[in-house]
Amino acid sequence: MTIALSLGLLGLGSFLWALKSGQFDDLDGAAHRILFDDETPQPTQSEKGR
């Protein structure tokens, strides 16, 4: 029972730390960021020689 209680407190402490450090601030940002290609591709060495 002591191990279960300590693991539960450890999990709760980890969750509160993640909440305080801003891990859950932008949940949709990464999902939307993958859809948009903002950077222009740089030509590779083989394309430069053509």
Predicted model as a PDB file, atoms N, CA, C, CB and O in Angstrom, pLDDT in the B-factor column:
MODEL        1                                                                  
ATOM      1  N   MET A   1       0.823  -1.191   0.000  1.00 89.00           N  
ATOM      2  CA  MET A   1       0.000   0.000   0.000  1.00 89.00           C  
ATOM      3  C   MET A   1       0.865   1.253   0.000  1.00 89.00           C  
ATOM      4  CB  MET A   1      -0.935  -0.001   1.202  1.00 89.00           C  
ATOM      5  O   MET A   1       0.482   2.265  -0.588  1.00 89.00           O  
ATOM      6  N   THR A   2       2.002   1.205   0.635  1.00 95.00           N  
ATOM      7  CA  THR A   2       2.902   2.355   0.675  1.00 95.00           C  
ATOM      8  C   THR A   2       3.442   2.664  -0.717  1.00 95.00           C  
ATOM      9  CB  THR A   2       4.060   2.099   1.650  1.00 95.00           C  
ATOM     10  O   THR A   2       3.591   3.830  -1.081  1.00 95.00           O  
ATOM     11  N   ILE A   3       3.734   1.627  -1.492  1.00 97.00           N  
ATOM     12  CA  ILE A   3       4.249   1.827  -2.848  1.00 97.00           C  
ATOM     13  C   ILE A   3       3.180   2.450  -3.733  1.00 97.00           C  
ATOM     14  CB  ILE A   3       4.730   0.493  -3.451  1.00 97.00           C  
ATOM     15  O   ILE A   3       3.476   3.353  -4.516  1.00 97.00           O  
ATOM     16  N   ALA A   4       1.952   1.984  -3.620  1.00 97.00           N  
ATOM     17  CA  ALA A   4       0.856   2.529  -4.420  1.00 97.00           C  
ATOM     18  C   ALA A   4       0.602   3.993  -4.075  1.00 97.00           C  
ATOM     19  CB  ALA A   4      -0.421   1.708  -4.207  1.00 97.00           C  
ATOM     20  O   ALA A   4       0.362   4.806  -4.968  1.00 97.00           O  
ATOM     21  N   LEU A   5       0.650   4.329  -2.821  1.00 97.00           N  
ATOM     22  CA  LEU A   5       0.433   5.710  -2.399  1.00 97.00           C  
ATOM     23  C   LEU A   5       1.560   6.610  -2.891  1.00 97.00           C  
ATOM     24  CB  LEU A   5       0.317   5.793  -0.873  1.00 97.00           C  
ATOM     25  O   LEU A   5       1.307   7.722  -3.353  1.00 97.00           O  
ATOM     26  N   SER A   6       2.785   6.145  -2.797  1.00 97.00           N  
ATOM     27  CA  SER A   6       3.916   6.961  -3.247  1.00 97.00           C  
ATOM     28  C   SER A   6       3.898   7.132  -4.768  1.00 97.00           C  
ATOM     29  CB  SER A   6       5.246   6.324  -2.802  1.00 97.00           C  
ATOM     30  O   SER A   6       4.230   8.208  -5.266  1.00 97.00           O  
ATOM     31  N   LEU A   7       3.515   6.088  -5.516  1.00 98.00           N  
ATOM     32  CA  LEU A   7       3.411   6.224  -6.967  1.00 98.00           C  
ATOM     33  C   LEU A   7       2.271   7.158  -7.355  1.00 98.00           C  
ATOM     34  CB  LEU A   7       3.210   4.856  -7.615  1.00 98.00           C  
ATOM     35  O   LEU A   7       2.389   7.910  -8.323  1.00 98.00           O  
ATOM     36  N   GLY A   8       1.194   7.118  -6.627  1.00 97.00           N  
ATOM     37  CA  GLY A   8       0.083   8.031  -6.882  1.00 97.00           C  
ATOM     38  C   GLY A   8       0.474   9.475  -6.631  1.00 97.00           C  
ATOM     39  O   GLY A   8       0.132  10.358  -7.419  1.00 97.00           O  
ATOM     40  N   LEU A   9       1.181   9.722  -5.550  1.00 98.00           N  
ATOM     41  CA  LEU A   9       1.650  11.079  -5.255  1.00 98.00           C  
ATOM     42  C   LEU A   9       2.686  11.551  -6.269  1.00 98.00           C  
ATOM     43  CB  LEU A   9       2.240  11.140  -3.848  1.00 98.00           C  
ATOM     44  O   LEU A   9       2.722  12.727  -6.631  1.00 98.00           O  
ATOM     45  N   LEU A  10       3.522  10.631  -6.720  1.00 98.00           N  
ATOM     46  CA  LEU A  10       4.503  10.969  -7.739  1.00 98.00           C  
ATOM     47  C   LEU A  10       3.809  11.348  -9.045  1.00 98.00           C  
ATOM     48  CB  LEU A  10       5.469   9.797  -7.965  1.00 98.00           C  
ATOM     49  O   LEU A  10       4.205  12.310  -9.702  1.00 98.00           O  
ATOM     50  N   GLY A  11       2.784  10.603  -9.422  1.00 97.00           N  
ATOM     51  CA  GLY A  11       2.022  10.924 -10.626  1.00 97.00           C  
ATOM     52  C   GLY A  11       1.297  12.251 -10.512  1.00 97.00           C  
ATOM     53  O   GLY A  11       1.273  13.035 -11.461  1.00 97.00           O  
ATOM     54  N   LEU A  12       0.711  12.502  -9.362  1.00 98.00           N  
ATOM     55  CA  LEU A  12       0.024  13.773  -9.133  1.00 98.00           C  
ATOM     56  C   LEU A  12       1.013  14.933  -9.165  1.00 98.00           C  
ATOM     57  CB  LEU A  12      -0.723  13.749  -7.789  1.00 98.00           C  
ATOM     58  O   LEU A  12       0.725  15.981  -9.745  1.00 98.00           O  
ATOM     59  N   GLY A  13       2.159  14.753  -8.554  1.00 97.00           N  
ATOM     60  CA  GLY A  13       3.193  15.795  -8.576  1.00 97.00           C  
ATOM     61  C   GLY A  13       3.703  16.058  -9.989  1.00 97.00           C  
ATOM     62  O   GLY A  13       3.945  17.208 -10.357  1.00 97.00           O  
ATOM     63  N   SER A  14       3.868  15.006 -10.776  1.00 96.00           N  
ATOM     64  CA  SER A  14       4.304  15.172 -12.165  1.00 96.00           C  
ATOM     65  C   SER A  14       3.263  15.920 -12.985  1.00 96.00           C  
ATOM     66  CB  SER A  14       4.588  13.811 -12.800  1.00 96.00           C  
ATOM     67  O   SER A  14       3.602  16.785 -13.792  1.00 96.00           O  
ATOM     68  N   PHE A  15       2.002  15.585 -12.775  1.00 94.00           N  
ATOM     69  CA  PHE A  15       0.931  16.272 -13.491  1.00 94.00           C  
ATOM     70  C   PHE A  15       0.880  17.749 -13.107  1.00 94.00           C  
ATOM     71  CB  PHE A  15      -0.420  15.604 -13.204  1.00 94.00           C  
ATOM     72  O   PHE A  15       0.740  18.604 -13.981  1.00 94.00           O  
ATOM     73  N   LEU A  16       0.989  18.058 -11.835  1.00 96.00           N  
ATOM     74  CA  LEU A  16       0.948  19.455 -11.400  1.00 96.00           C  
ATOM     75  C   LEU A  16       2.153  20.230 -11.913  1.00 96.00           C  
ATOM     76  CB  LEU A  16       0.887  19.538  -9.877  1.00 96.00           C  
ATOM     77  O   LEU A  16       2.031  21.403 -12.267  1.00 96.00           O  
ATOM     78  N   TRP A  17       3.320  19.584 -11.955  1.00 96.00           N  
ATOM     79  CA  TRP A  17       4.515  20.232 -12.499  1.00 96.00           C  
ATOM     80  C   TRP A  17       4.325  20.544 -13.980  1.00 96.00           C  
ATOM     81  CB  TRP A  17       5.757  19.341 -12.295  1.00 96.00           C  
ATOM     82  O   TRP A  17       4.662  21.639 -14.430  1.00 96.00           O  
ATOM     83  N   ALA A  18       3.784  19.582 -14.748  1.00 92.00           N  
ATOM     84  CA  ALA A  18       3.552  19.802 -16.173  1.00 92.00           C  
ATOM     85  C   ALA A  18       2.518  20.902 -16.390  1.00 92.00           C  
ATOM     86  CB  ALA A  18       3.095  18.504 -16.849  1.00 92.00           C  
ATOM     87  O   ALA A  18       2.650  21.704 -17.313  1.00 92.00           O  
ATOM     88  N   LEU A  19       1.512  20.942 -15.563  1.00 92.00           N  
ATOM     89  CA  LEU A  19       0.493  21.975 -15.661  1.00 92.00           C  
ATOM     90  C   LEU A  19       1.085  23.348 -15.376  1.00 92.00           C  
ATOM     91  CB  LEU A  19      -0.658  21.684 -14.699  1.00 92.00           C  
ATOM     92  O   LEU A  19       0.766  24.317 -16.066  1.00 92.00           O  
ATOM     93  N   LYS A  20       1.944  23.440 -14.366  1.00 93.00           N  
ATOM     94  CA  LYS A  20       2.548  24.711 -13.982  1.00 93.00           C  
ATOM     95  C   LYS A  20       3.572  25.189 -15.008  1.00 93.00           C  
ATOM     96  CB  LYS A  20       3.204  24.585 -12.621  1.00 93.00           C  
ATOM     97  O   LYS A  20       3.731  26.393 -15.207  1.00 93.00           O  
ATOM     98  N   SER A  21       4.272  24.251 -15.663  1.00 92.00           N  
ATOM     99  CA  SER A  21       5.319  24.641 -16.607  1.00 92.00           C  
ATOM    100  C   SER A  21       4.785  24.932 -18.003  1.00 92.00           C  
ATOM    101  CB  SER A  21       6.360  23.561 -16.687  1.00 92.00           C  
ATOM    102  O   SER A  21       5.564  25.264 -18.897  1.00 92.00           O  
ATOM    103  N   GLY A  22       3.474  24.815 -18.213  1.00 86.00           N  
ATOM    104  CA  GLY A  22       2.884  25.211 -19.483  1.00 86.00           C  
ATOM    105  C   GLY A  22       2.848  24.124 -20.534  1.00 86.00           C  
ATOM    106  O   GLY A  22       2.762  24.434 -21.722  1.00 86.00           O  
ATOM    107  N   GLN A  23       2.909  22.880 -20.151  1.00 85.00           N  
ATOM    108  CA  GLN A  23       2.882  21.784 -21.115  1.00 85.00           C  
ATOM    109  C   GLN A  23       1.536  21.672 -21.816  1.00 85.00           C  
ATOM    110  CB  GLN A  23       3.209  20.478 -20.425  1.00 85.00           C  
ATOM    111  O   GLN A  23       1.473  21.134 -22.922  1.00 85.00           O  
ATOM    112  N   PHE A  24       0.477  22.153 -21.220  1.00 81.00           N  
ATOM    113  CA  PHE A  24      -0.857  21.993 -21.777  1.00 81.00           C  
ATOM    114  C   PHE A  24      -1.433  23.308 -22.296  1.00 81.00           C  
ATOM    115  CB  PHE A  24      -1.778  21.407 -20.736  1.00 81.00           C  
ATOM    116  O   PHE A  24      -2.646  23.417 -22.475  1.00 81.00           O  
ATOM    117  N   ASP A  25      -0.588  24.302 -22.538  1.00 84.00           N  
ATOM    118  CA  ASP A  25      -1.080  25.604 -22.970  1.00 84.00           C  
ATOM    119  C   ASP A  25      -1.616  25.590 -24.399  1.00 84.00           C  
ATOM    120  CB  ASP A  25       0.017  26.625 -22.853  1.00 84.00           C  
ATOM    121  O   ASP A  25      -2.685  26.143 -24.655  1.00 84.00           O  
ATOM    122  N   ASP A  26      -0.894  24.970 -25.334  1.00 80.00           N  
ATOM    123  CA  ASP A  26      -1.264  25.009 -26.743  1.00 80.00           C  
ATOM    124  C   ASP A  26      -1.421  23.594 -27.274  1.00 80.00           C  
ATOM    125  CB  ASP A  26      -0.216  25.783 -27.565  1.00 80.00           C  
ATOM    126  O   ASP A  26      -0.484  23.037 -27.845  1.00 80.00           O  
ATOM    127  N   LEU A  27      -2.588  23.014 -27.091  1.00 77.00           N  
ATOM    128  CA  LEU A  27      -2.817  21.634 -27.512  1.00 77.00           C  
ATOM    129  C   LEU A  27      -3.064  21.512 -29.012  1.00 77.00           C  
ATOM    130  CB  LEU A  27      -3.990  21.055 -26.759  1.00 77.00           C  
ATOM    131  O   LEU A  27      -2.763  20.472 -29.598  1.00 77.00           O  
ATOM    132  N   ASP A  28      -3.599  22.543 -29.637  1.00 81.00           N  
ATOM    133  CA  ASP A  28      -3.925  22.477 -31.058  1.00 81.00           C  
ATOM    134  C   ASP A  28      -2.820  23.022 -31.950  1.00 81.00           C  
ATOM    135  CB  ASP A  28      -5.193  23.230 -31.323  1.00 81.00           C  
ATOM    136  O   ASP A  28      -2.870  22.833 -33.165  1.00 81.00           O  
ATOM    137  N   GLY A  29      -1.841  23.682 -31.391  1.00 80.00           N  
ATOM    138  CA  GLY A  29      -0.797  24.308 -32.195  1.00 80.00           C  
ATOM    139  C   GLY A  29      -0.007  23.327 -33.035  1.00 80.00           C  
ATOM    140  O   GLY A  29       0.200  23.570 -34.224  1.00 80.00           O  
ATOM    141  N   ALA A  30       0.435  22.241 -32.462  1.00 75.00           N  
ATOM    142  CA  ALA A  30       1.219  21.271 -33.219  1.00 75.00           C  
ATOM    143  C   ALA A  30       0.366  20.570 -34.268  1.00 75.00           C  
ATOM    144  CB  ALA A  30       1.842  20.244 -32.279  1.00 75.00           C  
ATOM    145  O   ALA A  30       0.864  20.224 -35.339  1.00 75.00           O  
ATOM    146  N   ALA A  31      -0.895  20.359 -33.975  1.00 78.00           N  
ATOM    147  CA  ALA A  31      -1.782  19.711 -34.938  1.00 78.00           C  
ATOM    148  C   ALA A  31      -2.004  20.602 -36.156  1.00 78.00           C  
ATOM    149  CB  ALA A  31      -3.126  19.365 -34.281  1.00 78.00           C  
ATOM    150  O   ALA A  31      -2.107  20.095 -37.273  1.00 78.00           O  
ATOM    151  N   HIS A  32      -2.079  21.897 -35.967  1.00 79.00           N  
ATOM    152  CA  HIS A  32      -2.282  22.813 -37.091  1.00 79.00           C  
ATOM    153  C   HIS A  32      -0.971  23.149 -37.777  1.00 79.00           C  
ATOM    154  CB  HIS A  32      -2.961  24.090 -36.620  1.00 79.00           C  
ATOM    155  O   HIS A  32      -0.950  23.388 -38.984  1.00 79.00           O  
ATOM    156  N   ARG A  33       0.113  23.173 -37.035  1.00 78.00           N  
ATOM    157  CA  ARG A  33       1.412  23.542 -37.580  1.00 78.00           C  
ATOM    158  C   ARG A  33       1.887  22.558 -38.639  1.00 78.00           C  
ATOM    159  CB  ARG A  33       2.433  23.633 -36.469  1.00 78.00           C  
ATOM    160  O   ARG A  33       2.588  22.946 -39.574  1.00 78.00           O  
ATOM    161  N   ILE A  34       1.517  21.302 -38.505  1.00 78.00           N  
ATOM    162  CA  ILE A  34       1.969  20.291 -39.456  1.00 78.00           C  
ATOM    163  C   ILE A  34       1.298  20.457 -40.820  1.00 78.00           C  
ATOM    164  CB  ILE A  34       1.694  18.895 -38.907  1.00 78.00           C  
ATOM    165  O   ILE A  34       1.803  19.945 -41.820  1.00 78.00           O  
ATOM    166  N   LEU A  35       0.178  21.159 -40.874  1.00 80.00           N  
ATOM    167  CA  LEU A  35      -0.551  21.321 -42.126  1.00 80.00           C  
ATOM    168  C   LEU A  35       0.000  22.432 -43.007  1.00 80.00           C  
ATOM    169  CB  LEU A  35      -1.991  21.588 -41.838  1.00 80.00           C  
ATOM    170  O   LEU A  35      -0.265  22.448 -44.209  1.00 80.00           O  
ATOM    171  N   PHE A  36       0.754  23.352 -42.442  1.00 78.00           N  
ATOM    172  CA  PHE A  36       1.229  24.508 -43.185  1.00 78.00           C  
ATOM    173  C   PHE A  36       2.724  24.416 -43.422  1.00 78.00           C  
ATOM    174  CB  PHE A  36       0.891  25.796 -42.447  1.00 78.00           C  
ATOM    175  O   PHE A  36       3.497  24.157 -42.500  1.00 78.00           O  
ATOM    176  N   ASP A  37       3.128  24.631 -44.680  1.00 71.00           N  
ATOM    177  CA  ASP A  37       4.533  24.590 -45.048  1.00 71.00           C  
ATOM    178  C   ASP A  37       5.016  26.025 -45.229  1.00 71.00           C  
ATOM    179  CB  ASP A  37       4.758  23.746 -46.343  1.00 71.00           C  
ATOM    180  O   ASP A  37       4.855  26.600 -46.306  1.00 71.00           O  
ATOM    181  N   ASP A  38       5.600  26.599 -44.199  1.00 66.00           N  
ATOM    182  CA  ASP A  38       6.020  27.995 -44.238  1.00 66.00           C  
ATOM    183  C   ASP A  38       7.391  28.185 -44.875  1.00 66.00           C  
ATOM    184  CB  ASP A  38       6.031  28.559 -42.846  1.00 66.00           C  
ATOM    185  O   ASP A  38       7.667  29.248 -45.431  1.00 66.00           O  
ATOM    186  N   GLU A  39       8.236  27.197 -44.806  1.00 68.00           N  
ATOM    187  CA  GLU A  39       9.598  27.350 -45.303  1.00 68.00           C  
ATOM    188  C   GLU A  39       9.679  26.969 -46.776  1.00 68.00           C  
ATOM    189  CB  GLU A  39      10.569  26.497 -44.479  1.00 68.00           C  
ATOM    190  O   GLU A  39       9.038  26.018 -47.224  1.00 68.00           O  
ATOM    191  N   THR A  40      10.483  27.732 -47.523  1.00 69.00           N  
ATOM    192  CA  THR A  40      10.722  27.366 -48.910  1.00 69.00           C  
ATOM    193  C   THR A  40      11.870  26.368 -48.941  1.00 69.00           C  
ATOM    194  CB  THR A  40      11.038  28.622 -49.787  1.00 69.00           C  
ATOM    195  O   THR A  40      12.864  26.550 -48.238  1.00 69.00           O  
ATOM    196  N   PRO A  41      11.749  25.326 -49.736  1.00 66.00           N  
ATOM    197  CA  PRO A  41      12.813  24.316 -49.759  1.00 66.00           C  
ATOM    198  C   PRO A  41      14.085  24.865 -50.394  1.00 66.00           C  
ATOM    199  CB  PRO A  41      12.348  23.069 -50.519  1.00 66.00           C  
ATOM    200  O   PRO A  41      14.023  25.558 -51.410  1.00 66.00           O  
ATOM    201  N   GLN A  42      15.217  24.565 -49.812  1.00 72.00           N  
ATOM    202  CA  GLN A  42      16.508  24.979 -50.330  1.00 72.00           C  
ATOM    203  C   GLN A  42      16.982  23.962 -51.367  1.00 72.00           C  
ATOM    204  CB  GLN A  42      17.542  25.128 -49.183  1.00 72.00           C  
ATOM    205  O   GLN A  42      16.815  22.759 -51.166  1.00 72.00           O  
ATOM    206  N   PRO A  43      17.568  24.421 -52.469  1.00 72.00           N  
ATOM    207  CA  PRO A  43      18.046  23.459 -53.478  1.00 72.00           C  
ATOM    208  C   PRO A  43      19.209  22.638 -52.936  1.00 72.00           C  
ATOM    209  CB  PRO A  43      18.476  24.192 -54.768  1.00 72.00           C  
ATOM    210  O   PRO A  43      20.057  23.142 -52.199  1.00 72.00           O  
ATOM    211  N   THR A  44      19.230  21.376 -53.313  1.00 73.00           N  
ATOM    212  CA  THR A  44      20.309  20.502 -52.886  1.00 73.00           C  
ATOM    213  C   THR A  44      21.515  20.702 -53.785  1.00 73.00           C  
ATOM    214  CB  THR A  44      19.862  19.033 -52.897  1.00 73.00           C  
ATOM    215  O   THR A  44      21.436  21.415 -54.785  1.00 73.00           O  
ATOM    216  N   GLN A  45      22.626  20.079 -53.437  1.00 72.00           N  
ATOM    217  CA  GLN A  45      23.860  20.222 -54.219  1.00 72.00           C  
ATOM    218  C   GLN A  45      23.667  19.707 -55.639  1.00 72.00           C  
ATOM    219  CB  GLN A  45      25.019  19.473 -53.540  1.00 72.00           C  
ATOM    220  O   GLN A  45      24.178  20.318 -56.578  1.00 72.00           O  
ATOM    221  N   SER A  46      22.947  18.604 -55.828  1.00 70.00           N  
ATOM    222  CA  SER A  46      22.743  18.054 -57.169  1.00 70.00           C  
ATOM    223  C   SER A  46      21.853  18.974 -58.018  1.00 70.00           C  
ATOM    224  CB  SER A  46      22.118  16.648 -57.077  1.00 70.00           C  
ATOM    225  O   SER A  46      21.997  19.007 -59.240  1.00 70.00           O  
ATOM    226  N   GLU A  47      20.946  19.713 -57.394  1.00 63.00           N  
ATOM    227  CA  GLU A  47      20.098  20.627 -58.136  1.00 63.00           C  
ATOM    228  C   GLU A  47      20.828  21.912 -58.492  1.00 63.00           C  
ATOM    229  CB  GLU A  47      18.857  20.942 -57.341  1.00 63.00           C  
ATOM    230  O   GLU A  47      20.491  22.559 -59.484  1.00 63.00           O  
ATOM    231  N   LYS A  48      21.826  22.294 -57.695  1.00 64.00           N  
ATOM    232  CA  LYS A  48      22.588  23.513 -57.972  1.00 64.00           C  
ATOM    233  C   LYS A  48      23.456  23.355 -59.207  1.00 64.00           C  
ATOM    234  CB  LYS A  48      23.456  23.882 -56.774  1.00 64.00           C  
ATOM    235  O   LYS A  48      23.682  24.326 -59.930  1.00 64.00           O  
ATOM    236  N   GLY A  49      23.940  22.159 -59.461  1.00 60.00           N  
ATOM    237  CA  GLY A  49      24.833  21.911 -60.577  1.00 60.00           C  
ATOM    238  C   GLY A  49      24.134  21.803 -61.918  1.00 60.00           C  
ATOM    239  O   GLY A  49      24.812  21.728 -62.943  1.00 60.00           O  
ATOM    240  N   ARG A  50      22.856  21.793 -61.956  1.00 58.00           N  
ATOM    241  CA  ARG A  50      22.118  21.630 -63.223  1.00 58.00           C  
ATOM    242  C   ARG A  50      22.105  22.872 -64.038  1.00 58.00           C  
ATOM    243  CB  ARG A  50      20.713  21.207 -62.967  1.00 58.00           C  
ATOM    244  O   ARG A  50      21.527  22.892 -65.124  1.00 58.00           O  
TER     245      ARG A  50                                                      
ENDMDL                                                                          
END                                                                             
